[in-house]
Amino acid sequence: MNKFELLSPAGDLEKLEMCGVYGADAAYIGLSGLSLRAPQQAFTGNYLKKAIEIKNKYAMKLYGACNLVLRNDDFSRLEHAVKEAYEMGVDAVIVSDLGALSYIKKICPDMEVHISTQANSFNYVTCNIYYEMGAKRVVLARELPIDEIADIRAKTNKNLELEAFCHGAMCI
């Protein structure tokens, strides 16, 4: 059976609250300046704590985007952000950098990791490699037609969650 999740971006606490009010199953936020949503508020410290309170109030999941392609200097910030997010109760982090996936699974092996659409996953081989490295979910490339998504599903581990864009830039 297919399981659907309504996931929405939340650039600040007010938007996160609206995700809950309008019934989103999950929301994603930018962590510590490591997100492609850089102009938005970085969720860290007390701001992240308030986000967790909103997540709990509406019984939704909260994902932290760390989907920049990282430079050498970014890994110490990534480590701090991921450990803080895990300890506070963020449900998963979203990454696009292969090194970020590997690094996160070493420093925080129980943190759930999703692969961002920014990683441009177009095929089952890539998806299976991400799964073998510890990713729980792959957000497929936006341009994939339904028949190619079905082919990827048929050729990937059934425990790997696949996420796809259904309309323009809307994730399901």
C-alpha positions as a LaTeX table, in Angstrom:
\begin{tabular}{lrrr}
\hline
Residue & $x$ (\AA) & $y$ (\AA) & $z$ (\AA) \\
\hline
Met1 & 0.00 & 0.00 & 0.00 \\
Asn2 & 1.28 & 3.47 & $-0.83$ \\
Lys3 & 1.72 & 5.79 & 2.11 \\
Phe4 & 1.50 & 9.50 & 1.38 \\
Glu5 & 2.94 & 12.36 & 3.40 \\
Leu6 & 2.04 & 16.01 & 2.95 \\
Leu7 & 5.38 & 17.82 & 3.39 \\
Ser8 & 5.71 & 21.60 & 3.40 \\
Pro9 & 8.60 & 24.04 & 3.66 \\
Ala10 & 8.72 & 26.30 & 6.71 \\
Gly11 & 11.09 & 29.24 & 6.54 \\
Asp12 & 10.28 & 30.59 & 10.00 \\
Leu13 & 8.24 & 29.75 & 13.10 \\
Glu14 & 5.08 & 31.42 & 11.80 \\
Lys15 & 5.18 & 29.34 & 8.60 \\
Leu16 & 5.90 & 26.21 & 10.63 \\
Glu17 & 2.84 & 26.93 & 12.79 \\
Met18 & 0.73 & 27.28 & 9.61 \\
Cys19 & 1.99 & 23.89 & 8.41 \\
Gly20 & 0.51 & 22.41 & 11.56 \\
Val21 & $-2.69$ & 24.44 & 11.45 \\
Tyr22 & $-3.40$ & 23.35 & 7.87 \\
Gly23 & $-2.62$ & 19.68 & 8.47 \\
Ala24 & 0.82 & 19.02 & 7.04 \\
Asp25 & 2.18 & 15.63 & 8.07 \\
Ala26 & 5.70 & 17.05 & 8.05 \\
Ala27 & 7.63 & 20.25 & 7.46 \\
Tyr28 & 11.23 & 20.97 & 6.59 \\
Ile29 & 13.37 & 23.76 & 7.91 \\
Gly30 & 16.88 & 25.03 & 7.20 \\
Leu31 & 19.54 & 24.10 & 9.74 \\
Ser32 & 22.41 & 26.38 & 10.73 \\
Gly33 & 23.03 & 28.07 & 7.38 \\
Leu34 & 23.54 & 24.69 & 5.68 \\
Ser35 & 20.34 & 24.87 & 3.68 \\
Leu36 & 19.61 & 26.09 & 0.19 \\
Arg37 & 16.88 & 28.09 & 1.91 \\
Ala38 & 19.67 & 30.36 & 3.21 \\
Pro39 & 17.68 & 33.62 & 3.09 \\
Gln40 & 15.23 & 32.01 & 5.51 \\
Gln41 & 15.78 & 31.83 & 9.26 \\
Ala42 & 18.34 & 29.20 & 10.30 \\
Phe43 & 16.82 & 26.93 & 12.90 \\
Thr44 & 19.33 & 26.54 & 15.71 \\
Gly45 & 19.42 & 26.92 & 19.50 \\
Asn46 & 16.26 & 28.39 & 21.05 \\
Tyr47 & 14.72 & 28.91 & 17.61 \\
Leu48 & 15.04 & 25.17 & 16.94 \\
Lys49 & 13.65 & 24.41 & 20.41 \\
Lys50 & 10.54 & 26.47 & 19.59 \\
Ala51 & 10.22 & 24.62 & 16.27 \\
Ile52 & 10.26 & 21.29 & 18.14 \\
Glu53 & 7.48 & 22.59 & 20.41 \\
Ile54 & 5.37 & 23.39 & 17.32 \\
Lys55 & 6.17 & 19.98 & 15.79 \\
Asn56 & 5.01 & 18.27 & 18.97 \\
Lys57 & 1.90 & 20.46 & 19.30 \\
Tyr58 & 0.65 & 19.30 & 15.89 \\
Ala59 & 2.12 & 15.76 & 16.01 \\
Met60 & 3.93 & 16.31 & 12.74 \\
Lys61 & 7.41 & 15.32 & 11.64 \\
Leu62 & 10.18 & 17.86 & 11.29 \\
Tyr63 & 13.05 & 17.52 & 8.82 \\
Gly64 & 16.17 & 19.68 & 8.82 \\
Ala65 & 17.59 & 20.65 & 5.44 \\
Cys66 & 21.38 & 20.52 & 5.20 \\
Asn67 & 21.31 & 20.33 & 1.43 \\
Leu68 & 24.20 & 22.56 & 0.42 \\
Val69 & 27.09 & 21.05 & $-1.48$ \\
Leu70 & 29.59 & 21.24 & 1.35 \\
Arg71 & 33.05 & 22.75 & 1.35 \\
Asn72 & 35.77 & 21.56 & 3.72 \\
Asp73 & 34.99 & 24.30 & 6.22 \\
Asp74 & 31.32 & 23.28 & 6.47 \\
Phe75 & 31.79 & 19.90 & 8.20 \\
Ser76 & 32.29 & 21.21 & 11.72 \\
Arg77 & 29.10 & 23.28 & 11.37 \\
Leu78 & 27.32 & 20.24 & 9.93 \\
Glu79 & 28.41 & 18.11 & 12.88 \\
His80 & 27.14 & 20.63 & 15.41 \\
Ala81 & 23.85 & 21.16 & 13.54 \\
Val82 & 23.11 & 17.44 & 13.13 \\
Lys83 & 23.92 & 16.55 & 16.73 \\
Glu84 & 21.81 & 19.44 & 17.99 \\
Ala85 & 18.92 & 18.50 & 15.69 \\
Tyr86 & 19.06 & 14.85 & 16.75 \\
Glu87 & 19.21 & 15.66 & 20.46 \\
Met88 & 16.27 & 18.08 & 20.19 \\
Gly89 & 14.06 & 15.67 & 18.25 \\
Val90 & 14.30 & 16.54 & 14.56 \\
Asp91 & 13.06 & 13.45 & 12.72 \\
Ala92 & 15.49 & 13.48 & 9.78 \\
Val93 & 17.98 & 15.60 & 7.90 \\
Ile94 & 17.84 & 16.20 & 4.16 \\
Val95 & 21.19 & 16.24 & 2.33 \\
Ser96 & 22.37 & 16.48 & $-1.25$ \\
Asp97 & 26.09 & 16.00 & $-0.69$ \\
Leu98 & 27.46 & 12.46 & $-0.73$ \\
Gly99 & 30.10 & 13.40 & 1.84 \\
Ala100 & 27.39 & 14.81 & 4.13 \\
Leu101 & 25.51 & 11.50 & 4.06 \\
Ser102 & 28.64 & 9.53 & 4.93 \\
Tyr103 & 29.72 & 11.99 & 7.61 \\
Ile104 & 26.31 & 12.10 & 9.30 \\
Lys105 & 26.06 & 8.31 & 9.46 \\
Lys106 & 29.47 & 8.24 & 11.20 \\
Ile107 & 28.83 & 11.00 & 13.76 \\
Cys108 & 25.16 & 10.30 & 14.40 \\
Pro109 & 24.34 & 6.81 & 13.09 \\
Asp110 & 20.75 & 6.83 & 14.34 \\
Met111 & 19.84 & 10.10 & 12.58 \\
Glu112 & 17.47 & 9.43 & 9.71 \\
Val113 & 18.83 & 10.84 & 6.43 \\
His114 & 16.86 & 11.76 & 3.32 \\
Ile115 & 18.52 & 12.52 & $-0.01$ \\
Ser116 & 17.42 & 15.86 & $-1.46$ \\
Thr117 & 16.03 & 16.34 & $-4.93$ \\
Gln118 & 19.13 & 18.52 & $-5.42$ \\
Ala119 & 21.13 & 15.27 & $-5.70$ \\
Asn120 & 19.37 & 14.61 & $-9.04$ \\
Ser121 & 18.57 & 10.94 & $-8.49$ \\
Phe122 & 17.38 & 9.68 & $-11.88$ \\
Asn123 & 18.00 & 5.94 & $-11.61$ \\
Tyr124 & 17.65 & 2.86 & $-9.43$ \\
Val125 & 21.41 & 2.23 & $-9.17$ \\
Thr126 & 21.98 & 5.61 & $-7.53$ \\
Cys127 & 18.99 & 5.13 & $-5.21$ \\
Asn128 & 20.26 & 1.71 & $-4.12$ \\
Ile129 & 23.72 & 3.14 & $-3.38$ \\
Tyr130 & 22.20 & 5.85 & $-1.19$ \\
Tyr131 & 20.19 & 3.18 & 0.62 \\
Glu132 & 23.30 & 1.03 & 1.16 \\
Met133 & 25.04 & 4.10 & 2.64 \\
Gly134 & 22.25 & 4.57 & 5.16 \\
Ala135 & 19.68 & 6.86 & 3.52 \\
Lys136 & 16.09 & 6.06 & 4.44 \\
Arg137 & 14.48 & 8.17 & 1.69 \\
Val138 & 15.45 & 9.51 & $-1.73$ \\
Val139 & 13.65 & 12.51 & $-3.17$ \\
Leu140 & 13.75 & 11.74 & $-6.87$ \\
Ala141 & 14.68 & 14.21 & $-9.58$ \\
Arg142 & 11.76 & 16.48 & $-10.42$ \\
Glu143 & 11.85 & 15.69 & $-14.13$ \\
Leu144 & 11.10 & 11.97 & $-13.80$ \\
Pro145 & 7.90 & 10.75 & $-15.45$ \\
Ile146 & 5.70 & 8.27 & $-13.59$ \\
Asp147 & 6.81 & 5.26 & $-15.66$ \\
Glu148 & 10.47 & 5.84 & $-14.73$ \\
Ile149 & 9.52 & 6.31 & $-11.08$ \\
Ala150 & 7.69 & 2.96 & $-11.24$ \\
Asp151 & 10.79 & 1.33 & $-12.75$ \\
Ile152 & 12.97 & 2.77 & $-9.95$ \\
Arg153 & 10.49 & 1.48 & $-7.36$ \\
Ala154 & 10.57 & $-1.98$ & $-8.90$ \\
Lys155 & 14.38 & $-2.10$ & $-8.79$ \\
Thr156 & 15.10 & $-0.64$ & $-5.35$ \\
Asn157 & 14.96 & $-2.07$ & $-1.87$ \\
Lys158 & 11.35 & $-1.96$ & $-0.64$ \\
Asn159 & 12.53 & $-0.41$ & 2.65 \\
Leu160 & 13.85 & 2.63 & 0.77 \\
Glu161 & 11.25 & 5.38 & 0.76 \\
Leu162 & 10.88 & 7.28 & $-2.49$ \\
Glu163 & 9.55 & 10.82 & $-2.65$ \\
Ala164 & 8.42 & 12.45 & $-5.88$ \\
Phe165 & 7.24 & 15.85 & $-7.05$ \\
Cys166 & 3.64 & 15.65 & $-8.23$ \\
His167 & 2.96 & 19.16 & $-9.50$ \\
Gly168 & 5.67 & 21.67 & $-10.34$ \\
Ala169 & 7.74 & 22.08 & $-7.22$ \\
Met170 & 5.29 & 20.41 & $-4.84$ \\
Cys171 & 6.64 & 17.32 & $-3.06$ \\
Ile172 & 4.54 & 14.33 & $-2.05$ \\
\hline
\end{tabular}
